[in-house]
Amino acid sequence: MYLLIITLHKEEHLNDVLSCLIELGVEDAVIMDSESMEKALAYKVPIFAGLRFDLGGKPFSKTILATCEDKETGKELIRLLKEVDIDLESPGVARILTVKLESVLGKPKPIEEF
């Protein structure tokens, strides 16, 4: 089992990312509000306030934590999103990490079909 960590800096892609995760069979996910260190410095530390002009956009991101069976799930997510013209590998769009898990306890509640 693997932990897929997606830091999505372009929040407008969140619905597409979640749809693709469901398509890949990933249903056990948590979405959190987050911000990059660069943006935190620019908006909260006065000495770095000049960085704001270079950053543009909102200072917040979404971080998605999900368990998955296949370590290639992140690559598959990128492939699916490229089919709808979303390139997670473009600078400043997203960052995806896959970490091998030693153990996972508990069972997620299945997502009901609407």
Backbone as CSV, one residue per row, in Angstrom:
resi,resn,N_x,N_y,N_z,CA_x,CA_y,CA_z,C_x,C_y,C_z
1,MET,0.854,-1.176,0.000,0.000,0.000,0.000,0.898,1.237,0.000
2,TYR,0.415,2.282,-0.647,1.180,3.518,-0.801,0.346,4.714,-0.355
3,LEU,1.036,5.762,0.053,0.400,7.039,0.349,0.727,7.971,-0.799
4,LEU,-0.311,8.466,-1.442,-0.175,9.423,-2.530,-0.424,10.807,-1.937
5,ILE,0.549,11.692,-2.071,0.431,13.056,-1.561,0.452,13.986,-2.763
6,ILE,-0.632,14.714,-2.932,-0.745,15.651,-4.052,-0.893,17.046,-3.469
7,THR,0.060,17.913,-3.748,-0.071,19.313,-3.373,-0.465,20.052,-4.641
8,LEU,-1.696,20.509,-4.653,-2.266,21.136,-5.837,-2.268,22.648,-5.653
9,HIS,-1.375,23.329,-6.348,-1.261,24.781,-6.232,-2.303,25.503,-7.077
10,LYS,-2.811,24.857,-8.093,-3.854,25.433,-8.958,-5.182,24.789,-8.554
11,GLU,-5.851,25.420,-7.587,-7.077,24.857,-7.016,-8.185,24.665,-8.042
12,GLU,-8.130,25.386,-9.146,-9.176,25.249,-10.158,-9.190,23.853,-10.785
13,HIS,-8.134,23.069,-10.559,-8.071,21.705,-11.092,-8.558,20.660,-10.092
14,LEU,-9.001,21.074,-8.922,-9.351,20.121,-7.863,-10.416,19.122,-8.316
15,ASN,-11.507,19.582,-8.908,-12.575,18.661,-9.317,-12.084,17.643,-10.341
16,ASP,-11.249,18.091,-11.279,-10.701,17.169,-12.274,-9.785,16.135,-11.623
17,VAL,-8.957,16.571,-10.680,-8.057,15.651,-9.983,-8.871,14.611,-9.220
18,LEU,-9.887,15.045,-8.500,-10.715,14.115,-7.729,-11.446,13.132,-8.638
19,SER,-11.960,13.610,-9.758,-12.641,12.724,-10.717,-11.694,11.656,-11.249
20,CYS,-10.475,12.059,-11.553,-9.485,11.095,-12.059,-9.075,10.095,-10.984
21,LEU,-8.975,10.558,-9.746,-8.653,9.630,-8.654,-9.739,8.558,-8.532
22,ILE,-10.995,8.963,-8.609,-12.098,7.995,-8.559,-11.992,7.020,-9.724
23,GLU,-11.693,7.548,-10.911,-11.531,6.699,-12.101,-10.417,5.676,-11.897
24,LEU,-9.376,6.053,-11.159,-8.255,5.156,-10.879,-8.522,4.219,-9.697
25,GLY,-9.715,4.330,-9.105,-10.066,3.453,-7.995,-9.621,3.946,-6.631
26,VAL,-9.192,5.197,-6.552,-8.749,5.773,-5.283,-9.946,6.461,-4.634
27,GLU,-10.410,5.890,-3.525,-11.559,6.460,-2.829,-11.222,6.910,-1.419
28,ASP,-10.084,6.511,-0.915,-9.696,6.829,0.456,-8.787,8.049,0.434
29,ALA,-9.383,9.240,0.430,-8.598,10.468,0.334,-9.104,11.513,1.314
30,VAL,-8.189,12.371,1.718,-8.493,13.506,2.585,-7.955,14.748,1.882
31,ILE,-8.735,15.831,1.890,-8.328,17.082,1.243,-8.148,18.135,2.326
32,MET,-6.985,18.784,2.309,-6.676,19.805,3.310,-6.275,21.105,2.628
33,ASP,-6.595,22.216,3.279,-6.090,23.507,2.825,-4.636,23.611,3.259
34,SER,-3.799,24.147,2.393,-2.380,24.280,2.713,-1.816,25.489,1.975
35,GLU,-0.567,25.806,2.261,0.122,26.875,1.544,1.598,26.539,1.449
36,SER,2.229,27.014,0.382,3.649,26.749,0.200,4.463,27.638,1.144
37,MET,5.677,27.217,1.426,6.549,28.017,2.270,6.819,29.378,1.625
38,GLU,7.002,29.384,0.314,7.269,30.634,-0.412,6.125,31.633,-0.210
39,LYS,4.899,31.148,-0.348,3.760,32.044,-0.194,3.557,32.460,1.255
40,ALA,3.831,31.564,2.190,3.716,31.927,3.607,4.707,33.034,3.944
41,LEU,5.921,32.912,3.442,6.919,33.958,3.681,6.476,35.282,3.065
42,ALA,5.982,35.210,1.848,5.606,36.439,1.138,4.442,37.161,1.804
43,TYR,3.507,36.411,2.368,2.307,37.034,2.919,2.365,37.255,4.430
44,LYS,3.268,36.560,5.139,3.235,36.631,6.599,4.515,37.146,7.251
45,VAL,5.601,37.179,6.514,6.869,37.643,7.075,7.227,38.952,6.372
46,PRO,7.179,40.062,7.091,7.349,41.380,6.466,8.598,41.535,5.597
47,ILE,9.702,40.952,5.996,10.938,41.127,5.233,10.839,40.534,3.822
48,PHE,9.928,39.545,3.642,9.759,38.903,2.347,8.528,39.402,1.593
49,ALA,7.886,40.440,2.077,6.634,40.922,1.482,6.781,41.276,0.003
50,GLY,7.961,41.666,-0.429,8.183,42.001,-1.840,7.981,40.818,-2.770
51,LEU,8.019,39.606,-2.244,7.795,38.419,-3.074,6.376,38.365,-3.633
52,ARG,5.436,39.014,-2.983,4.038,38.979,-3.407,3.869,39.394,-4.853
53,PHE,4.640,40.344,-5.275,4.477,40.842,-6.630,4.890,39.804,-7.664
54,ASP,5.781,38.905,-7.285,6.241,37.883,-8.212,5.358,36.639,-8.217
55,LEU,4.580,36.418,-7.153,3.844,35.170,-7.018,2.556,35.127,-7.812
56,GLY,1.764,36.162,-7.717,0.462,36.153,-8.370,-0.428,35.064,-7.786
57,GLY,-1.708,35.131,-8.055,-2.638,34.103,-7.617,-2.888,34.110,-6.122
58,LYS,-3.612,33.085,-5.682,-3.966,32.959,-4.281,-2.828,32.309,-3.512
59,PRO,-2.707,32.623,-2.219,-1.609,32.059,-1.444,-1.852,30.635,-0.974
60,PHE,-3.008,30.051,-1.279,-3.332,28.744,-0.726,-3.334,27.646,-1.774
61,SER,-3.193,26.419,-1.284,-3.183,25.223,-2.111,-4.121,24.205,-1.478
62,LYS,-4.294,23.093,-2.151,-4.998,21.945,-1.595,-4.002,20.803,-1.529
63,THR,-3.982,20.107,-0.411,-3.160,18.911,-0.291,-4.097,17.729,-0.156
64,ILE,-3.908,16.743,-1.016,-4.738,15.545,-1.022,-3.868,14.382,-0.564
65,LEU,-4.304,13.712,0.477,-3.639,12.512,0.966,-4.538,11.330,0.634
66,ALA,-4.007,10.336,-0.052,-4.821,9.195,-0.449,-3.997,7.919,-0.378
67,THR,-4.633,6.827,0.025,-3.958,5.541,-0.028,-4.300,4.873,-1.351
68,CYS,-3.325,4.145,-1.880,-3.536,3.437,-3.145,-2.702,2.165,-3.145
69,GLU,-3.086,1.232,-3.973,-2.401,-0.060,-4.047,-1.182,-0.033,-4.967
70,ASP,-1.197,0.836,-5.957,-0.172,0.843,-7.003,0.706,2.082,-6.884
71,LYS,2.018,1.894,-6.882,2.907,3.049,-6.767,2.919,3.913,-8.026
72,GLU,2.337,3.440,-9.102,2.274,4.196,-10.352,1.012,5.058,-10.457
73,THR,0.202,5.100,-9.414,-1.051,5.854,-9.452,-0.809,7.326,-9.766
74,GLY,0.225,7.927,-9.223,0.548,9.324,-9.509,0.826,9.544,-10.983
75,LYS,1.580,8.641,-11.591,1.875,8.751,-13.023,0.615,8.572,-13.861
76,GLU,-0.249,7.667,-13.436,-1.512,7.457,-14.138,-2.410,8.685,-14.023
77,LEU,-2.409,9.322,-12.863,-3.172,10.551,-12.661,-2.701,11.637,-13.626
78,ILE,-1.393,11.800,-13.734,-0.823,12.789,-14.660,-1.243,12.479,-16.090
79,ARG,-1.185,11.211,-16.471,-1.567,10.805,-17.835,-3.039,11.134,-18.119
80,LEU,-3.928,10.783,-17.189,-5.358,11.049,-17.388,-5.650,12.545,-17.503
81,LEU,-5.000,13.342,-16.672,-5.256,14.777,-16.698,-4.697,15.438,-17.957
82,LYS,-3.610,14.902,-18.485,-3.074,15.444,-19.742,-4.069,15.260,-20.886
83,GLU,-4.908,14.221,-20.785,-5.919,13.983,-21.816,-6.964,15.095,-21.854
84,VAL,-7.127,15.828,-20.740,-8.070,16.959,-20.700,-7.312,18.285,-20.579
85,ASP,-6.092,18.285,-21.080,-5.248,19.485,-21.156,-4.897,20.098,-19.801
86,ILE,-4.715,19.254,-18.789,-4.209,19.719,-17.498,-2.874,19.027,-17.273
87,ASP,-1.802,19.817,-17.204,-0.466,19.257,-17.044,0.026,19.523,-15.621
88,LEU,-0.109,18.515,-14.770,0.331,18.660,-13.377,1.840,18.817,-13.260
89,GLU,2.566,18.458,-14.301,4.020,18.564,-14.259,4.539,19.956,-14.626
90,SER,3.660,20.835,-15.068,4.075,22.213,-15.360,4.483,22.894,-14.059
91,PRO,5.496,23.760,-14.100,5.940,24.441,-12.875,4.801,25.202,-12.189
92,GLY,4.697,25.008,-10.886,3.726,25.742,-10.089,2.315,25.195,-10.100
93,VAL,2.081,24.052,-10.754,0.725,23.498,-10.810,0.490,22.511,-9.675
94,ALA,1.376,21.543,-9.523,1.182,20.519,-8.498,2.501,19.814,-8.192
95,ARG,2.474,19.080,-7.118,3.605,18.222,-6.745,3.000,16.915,-6.264
96,ILE,3.501,15.784,-6.745,2.965,14.478,-6.361,4.092,13.639,-5.771
97,LEU,3.822,13.080,-4.596,4.768,12.201,-3.924,4.086,10.862,-3.656
98,THR,4.841,9.780,-3.762,4.336,8.457,-3.413,5.269,7.868,-2.364
99,VAL,4.669,7.423,-1.252,5.455,6.898,-0.131,4.945,5.502,0.209
100,LYS,5.855,4.549,0.335,5.488,3.185,0.730,5.069,3.197,2.192
101,LEU,3.934,2.555,2.485,3.425,2.500,3.854,3.774,1.170,4.496
102,GLU,4.144,1.213,5.751,4.433,0.005,6.515,3.146,-0.714,6.902
103,SER,2.160,0.054,7.345,0.880,-0.546,7.712,-0.223,0.490,7.582
104,VAL,-1.431,-0.006,7.363,-2.619,0.843,7.287,-3.684,0.172,8.146
105,LEU,-4.211,0.898,9.096,-5.206,0.349,10.003,-6.550,1.016,9.751
106,GLY,-7.618,0.287,9.890,-8.955,0.829,9.671,-9.364,0.718,8.222
107,LYS,-10.655,0.827,7.999,-11.215,0.745,6.650,-11.977,2.028,6.349
108,PRO,-11.773,2.597,5.155,-12.534,3.800,4.798,-13.985,3.445,4.478
109,LYS,-14.853,4.401,4.663,-16.245,4.235,4.259,-16.295,4.360,2.750
110,PRO,-16.958,3.410,2.057,-17.008,3.499,0.594,-17.776,4.731,0.129
111,ILE,-17.356,5.261,-1.002,-18.043,6.411,-1.588,-19.304,5.887,-2.269
112,GLU,-20.420,6.450,-1.867,-21.720,6.038,-2.432,-21.847,6.658,-3.816
113,GLU,-22.414,5.919,-4.736,-22.666,6.474,-6.057,-23.909,7.340,-5.992
114,PHE,-23.844,8.497,-6.632,-24.959,9.435,-6.590,-25.910,9.192,-7.724
